[in-house]
Amino acid sequence: MATCKTHSKRLVLILGIAILAASTTTFIAALPPSLRLYVFDCGILNYTSADAYQLKKNEVGNTDMSIACFLVAHPKGTLMWDVGAIRDDSWKPTGAPVRLHFALPDLTERDVTVTKPLKAQLAEAGYRPNEITFLALSHYHWDHIANANDFAGATWIARKSEHDIMFSGSTERTIPANYSKLAKSKTVIINKDDDYDVFGDGKVILKSAPGHTPGHQVLFLDLPKTGKVVLGGDLFHYPEERTLNRIPPRDYNPQQTAASRAALETFLKSSGAALWIQHDITAFAKLKKSPAFYE
């Protein structure tokens, strides 16, 4: 009788461990067999004019800007690219768009409309922040860094000039509290002008494109079905900047921006890659959003 009870207890224990293991693994996303790109809608920057970009209102199709966030899933790991303008824990989703008006530390006022938190979209794709392998930011401006602290457990890939400004105490066009935890992250520092091959196979490459900020960068992807794509950060904001050759005078170094744009155009032509302008609200609306993906 005692033997049966002991046997039963062992079965219950084994079953319990199996159930716990199964429930745990359902939260751990499997890496894909080939490269994938997930697109997250991180909101809208509400602008009534494009004057700051040397564009007249009648020259721009839509003065609002999309806020784009991306997850790159590779057979060897994952990379988050840009993480939004509004921290997930700073607003409450209602199921409808929420418009927030706030002032940055440098007293610049902004309006942002958000619908869905970044981490909720990441979860729908099957991932959690603590499972992300790498974090890279196009640059340090506030509308690209909001949820950076959530990814402090990832290896942060940063350009030295960008890293140095982020931790210099400056609040110009940024919110240091939103990325403060990156100070303790495992960090790979890359030089200003170097390309960086994230997974070592030429499929995911960080390319230097300074000017908008000292260490601004873009992300090249070679997707197996979609083809070659460059996520442009803020090298351009509106497509009309590209077609009309307008450069924002507020860029850190407008002359450097012009040089980076010219270099990218040469690269796009030689590689056959398509440029995705991250703030182009019209083009962004046409992209399929997570949990769908590009491959």
Backbone torsions as a table, in degrees:
resi	resn	phi	psi	omega
1	MET	NA	-44.5	179.7
2	ALA	-63.2	-37.0	179.8
3	THR	-63.0	-41.2	178.9
4	CYS	-62.8	-42.8	-179.8
5	LYS	-64.0	-40.8	179.7
6	THR	-64.5	-42.0	178.7
7	HIS	-62.0	-42.5	179.8
8	SER	-63.7	-42.4	179.5
9	LYS	-62.5	-38.6	179.2
10	ARG	-65.6	-40.6	178.6
11	LEU	-62.2	-43.5	179.3
12	VAL	-62.6	-42.6	179.7
13	LEU	-63.8	-45.2	179.3
14	ILE	-63.1	-42.9	179.5
15	LEU	-62.6	-41.8	179.7
16	GLY	-62.6	-42.7	178.8
17	ILE	-64.0	-41.1	-179.6
18	ALA	-63.7	-42.4	179.8
19	ILE	-65.3	-42.6	179.4
20	LEU	-62.5	-43.2	179.6
21	ALA	-63.5	-41.9	-179.9
22	ALA	-64.8	-42.6	-178.7
23	SER	-67.7	-30.7	178.9
24	THR	-72.1	-44.1	-176.4
25	THR	-67.3	-24.1	179.5
26	THR	-66.0	-18.2	179.6
27	PHE	-95.2	-4.5	-179.2
28	ILE	-102.8	113.7	-175.4
29	ALA	-73.4	136.3	175.3
30	ALA	-79.5	141.5	176.6
31	LEU	-71.9	143.6	-175.5
32	PRO	-75.8	161.0	178.6
33	PRO	-72.3	-21.0	177.3
34	SER	-145.6	171.2	-173.3
35	LEU	-62.2	136.2	175.8
36	ARG	-131.8	153.7	175.6
37	LEU	-129.2	121.3	175.6
38	TYR	-102.0	136.1	-179.4
39	VAL	-110.6	126.5	179.7
40	PHE	-113.5	136.9	176.4
41	ASP	-87.4	105.9	-178.0
42	CYS	-101.9	16.4	171.4
43	GLY	119.0	-169.5	-178.5
44	ILE	-133.3	132.1	169.9
45	LEU	-86.0	118.9	-176.3
46	ASN	-89.4	110.3	178.5
47	TYR	-123.3	141.0	178.3
48	THR	-98.0	-9.2	177.7
49	SER	-151.5	166.5	176.1
50	ALA	-117.9	24.6	-177.5
51	ASP	-57.8	-36.7	-178.2
52	ALA	-65.7	-12.4	-178.8
53	TYR	-111.6	17.2	179.5
54	GLN	59.5	36.0	178.2
55	LEU	-125.2	135.2	175.2
56	LYS	-81.0	154.0	-175.8
57	LYS	-58.1	-37.0	-178.5
58	ASN	-76.5	-4.2	176.9
59	GLU	-96.1	-8.8	-174.9
60	VAL	-113.9	132.4	-179.9
61	GLY	-65.2	-40.7	-179.5
62	ASN	-150.0	121.8	-176.7
63	THR	-77.3	-18.7	175.0
64	ASP	-68.0	158.6	179.0
65	MET	-125.4	142.4	172.6
66	SER	-77.6	152.3	172.6
67	ILE	-114.1	109.0	-173.2
68	ALA	-105.4	137.2	172.2
69	CYS	-126.3	150.9	-174.5
70	PHE	-139.6	149.1	170.0
71	LEU	-122.3	124.9	174.0
72	VAL	-100.5	121.9	178.0
73	ALA	-111.2	120.3	-174.8
74	HIS	-121.6	153.4	177.8
75	PRO	-56.3	-20.7	-179.6
76	LYS	-101.0	-3.0	-178.6
77	GLY	156.9	-170.2	-176.0
78	THR	-129.4	153.9	179.3
79	LEU	-136.7	123.8	169.7
80	MET	-89.3	133.5	179.5
81	TRP	-123.5	109.9	-177.3
82	ASP	64.5	138.7	-168.3
83	VAL	-134.6	30.4	167.4
84	GLY	92.2	174.8	-177.0
85	ALA	-104.6	-25.5	-174.7
86	ILE	-122.3	126.8	176.7
87	ARG	-61.5	139.2	179.5
88	ASP	-57.6	-35.1	-175.7
89	ASP	-86.0	7.7	-177.6
90	SER	-103.8	1.4	178.8
91	TRP	-151.1	161.0	-176.8
92	LYS	-114.4	116.9	178.5
93	PRO	-62.4	141.4	-179.6
94	THR	-118.6	-5.9	-173.3
95	GLY	93.8	-13.2	177.2
96	ALA	-123.8	162.0	178.5
97	PRO	-58.1	137.3	178.9
98	VAL	-114.2	123.1	-179.5
99	ARG	-100.1	125.5	-176.7
100	LEU	-117.2	133.5	175.9
101	HIS	-115.9	128.5	-176.7
102	PHE	-154.4	166.6	177.5
103	ALA	-111.1	137.3	174.8
104	LEU	-76.2	165.6	179.1
105	PRO	-57.0	-27.7	178.2
106	ASP	-87.5	14.2	175.2
107	LEU	74.6	7.7	173.4
108	THR	-73.5	127.6	-179.2
109	GLU	-91.9	143.8	-178.0
110	ARG	-140.7	151.5	172.6
111	ASP	-118.2	130.1	178.3
112	VAL	-133.2	136.4	174.1
113	THR	-109.0	126.9	179.5
114	VAL	-127.2	152.2	-179.3
115	THR	-120.9	-40.9	-172.5
116	LYS	-139.0	134.6	179.1
117	PRO	-63.6	151.3	178.9
118	LEU	-62.3	-46.6	-175.7
119	LYS	-64.8	-30.9	176.1
120	ALA	-65.3	-40.0	177.9
121	GLN	-69.0	-38.4	177.3
122	LEU	-62.4	-40.6	179.0
123	ALA	-64.3	-37.8	178.5
124	GLU	-63.2	-28.9	177.0
125	ALA	-81.0	-9.4	176.7
126	GLY	99.4	19.0	-176.7
127	TYR	-127.9	156.6	172.4
128	ARG	-122.2	154.0	-178.7
129	PRO	-53.9	-37.5	-176.7
130	ASN	-75.7	-2.0	176.1
131	GLU	-99.2	-3.3	-176.0
132	ILE	-80.0	134.3	-175.7
133	THR	-79.8	-47.6	-175.4
134	PHE	-130.6	150.4	171.3
135	LEU	-124.6	133.3	172.4
136	ALA	-139.3	141.4	-179.7
137	LEU	-116.5	139.1	176.9
138	SER	-61.5	-36.7	176.7
139	HIS	-172.2	177.7	-168.5
140	TYR	-90.3	1.6	-177.4
141	HIS	-62.5	151.3	-169.0
142	TRP	-53.9	-34.5	-174.4
143	ASP	-82.9	9.3	177.3
144	HIS	-124.4	-2.8	-168.8
145	ILE	-126.1	5.7	-166.9
146	ALA	-55.9	-44.2	-175.6
147	ASN	-102.0	22.4	-176.2
148	ALA	-59.8	-36.5	-178.4
149	ASN	-61.0	-27.6	179.0
150	ASP	-67.2	-18.9	-176.9
151	PHE	-111.4	23.0	-179.0
152	ALA	-65.8	-18.8	177.5
153	GLY	-78.9	-11.4	176.7
154	ALA	-82.5	165.6	171.5
155	THR	-80.3	120.5	-177.9
156	TRP	-88.4	124.3	177.5
157	ILE	-102.1	114.2	-172.3
158	ALA	-136.8	146.0	173.0
159	ARG	-80.1	143.8	-173.1
160	LYS	-57.7	-45.2	-177.9
161	SER	-63.4	-36.7	179.3
162	GLU	-70.1	-47.3	179.1
163	HIS	-57.0	-44.6	-176.6
164	ASP	-63.8	-41.0	179.3
165	ILE	-68.9	-40.3	-177.8
166	MET	-59.6	-31.6	-178.0
167	PHE	-112.1	26.3	177.9
168	SER	-91.1	-9.3	-175.9
169	GLY	96.7	-4.6	179.7
170	SER	-71.1	140.6	175.7
171	THR	-116.0	14.0	-177.4
172	GLU	-69.1	111.8	177.4
173	ARG	61.6	27.3	177.4
174	THR	-151.3	172.4	178.5
175	ILE	-131.3	91.8	-175.1
176	PRO	-55.7	-30.5	-179.4
177	ALA	-62.7	-23.4	-177.8
178	ASN	-79.9	-11.7	176.2
179	TYR	-129.9	15.0	-174.6
180	SER	-57.6	-34.3	-177.4
181	LYS	-69.5	-15.9	178.2
182	LEU	-66.3	-17.6	178.9
183	ALA	-59.6	-26.9	-179.4
184	LYS	-105.1	4.7	179.0
185	SER	-74.0	151.3	167.1
186	LYS	-61.9	128.1	-170.2
187	THR	-130.7	135.5	171.3
188	VAL	-106.2	117.5	179.9
189	ILE	-96.4	126.0	177.6
190	ILE	-116.1	148.8	-178.9
191	ASN	-70.0	157.4	-171.9
192	LYS	-51.4	-44.5	-171.1
193	ASP	-101.7	0.7	-175.2
194	ASP	-82.3	144.7	165.0
195	ASP	-79.9	152.6	178.4
196	TYR	-133.8	117.5	-179.4
197	ASP	-87.0	104.0	-169.5
198	VAL	-61.8	-45.8	-175.7
199	PHE	-110.9	5.8	172.3
200	GLY	77.8	13.6	-178.8
201	ASP	-125.2	10.7	177.9
202	GLY	78.4	6.6	-175.9
203	LYS	-93.4	-24.5	-177.3
204	VAL	-137.3	105.2	-172.6
205	ILE	-128.6	127.2	172.2
206	LEU	-83.5	124.8	-177.3
207	LYS	-117.2	133.3	179.8
208	SER	-66.2	136.2	177.1
209	ALA	-150.5	61.3	-173.4
210	PRO	-70.0	163.2	178.7
211	GLY	137.0	-57.3	176.2
212	HIS	-60.9	-44.1	165.4
213	THR	-135.1	166.6	-176.7
214	PRO	-59.1	-34.8	-177.2
215	GLY	-115.7	26.6	180.0
216	HIS	-57.7	143.5	-180.0
217	GLN	-142.6	161.9	175.9
218	VAL	-121.1	167.4	-176.2
219	LEU	-122.1	121.4	176.8
220	PHE	-95.9	133.6	177.7
221	LEU	-128.6	138.6	174.6
222	ASP	-115.0	88.6	-176.6
223	LEU	-83.0	139.6	-172.5
224	PRO	-63.4	-31.7	-178.8
225	LYS	-110.2	-43.5	-178.6
226	THR	-70.0	-33.5	-178.0
227	GLY	102.7	-161.1	-174.7
228	LYS	-88.1	132.6	-175.6
229	VAL	-136.7	144.0	170.7
230	VAL	-117.8	120.9	172.7
231	LEU	-85.2	115.9	-162.4
232	GLY	-88.0	4.4	-178.3
233	GLY	54.4	-128.6	177.4
234	ASP	-115.6	28.3	174.6
235	LEU	-62.6	-35.6	168.2
236	PHE	-129.7	150.4	174.6
237	HIS	-109.5	-46.6	177.7
238	TYR	-113.9	146.1	176.5
239	PRO	-61.5	-26.5	-179.9
240	GLU	-67.9	-24.8	173.3
241	GLU	-59.7	-37.7	-177.8
242	ARG	-75.4	-46.5	-176.2
243	THR	-73.6	-31.6	-178.0
244	LEU	-101.2	-0.4	178.0
245	ASN	56.3	55.0	176.7
246	ARG	-107.7	135.6	-178.6
247	ILE	-120.2	128.2	180.0
248	PRO	-61.4	124.9	179.4
249	PRO	-66.2	-17.8	-179.8
250	ARG	-81.5	-5.2	176.3
251	ASP	-57.0	150.0	-179.6
252	TYR	-54.2	-42.7	179.5
253	ASN	-145.8	91.3	-176.3
254	PRO	-57.6	-34.9	179.0
255	GLN	-66.0	-37.7	177.5
256	GLN	-68.8	-37.4	175.2
257	THR	-57.5	-45.3	179.8
258	ALA	-60.0	-41.7	179.3
259	ALA	-66.8	-40.0	179.1
260	SER	-66.7	-39.1	177.5
261	ARG	-63.3	-44.0	179.6
262	ALA	-62.4	-42.1	179.2
263	ALA	-64.5	-39.2	179.4
264	LEU	-67.6	-40.7	179.0
265	GLU	-59.9	-39.9	176.9
266	THR	-63.1	-43.0	179.1
267	PHE	-64.6	-43.5	179.6
268	LEU	-60.0	-40.5	-179.6
269	LYS	-67.4	-42.6	-177.1
270	SER	-74.4	-32.9	-176.2
271	SER	-92.0	-20.9	-174.7
272	GLY	77.5	14.2	-179.3
273	ALA	-76.3	149.4	174.8
274	ALA	-94.1	142.6	177.9
275	LEU	-96.2	124.7	172.0
276	TRP	-102.2	112.9	177.8
277	ILE	-82.5	112.2	-167.9
278	GLN	-64.4	-29.5	-179.3
279	HIS	-92.7	1.3	-179.7
280	ASP	-74.6	98.7	-171.3
281	ILE	-65.8	-31.5	-179.7
282	THR	-70.6	-47.4	179.1
283	ALA	-68.3	-38.3	-178.5
284	PHE	-63.4	-36.6	-179.9
285	ALA	-61.4	-25.0	-177.7
286	LYS	-86.6	-12.6	179.7
287	LEU	-74.9	142.5	175.0
288	LYS	-75.3	138.5	-173.7
289	LYS	-103.3	156.5	176.2
290	SER	-55.8	142.9	15.9
291	PRO	-85.2	0.4	169.1
292	ALA	-66.2	163.1	-178.4
293	PHE	-152.0	163.1	173.1
294	TYR	-99.6	141.7	178.4
295	GLU	-138.8	NA	NA
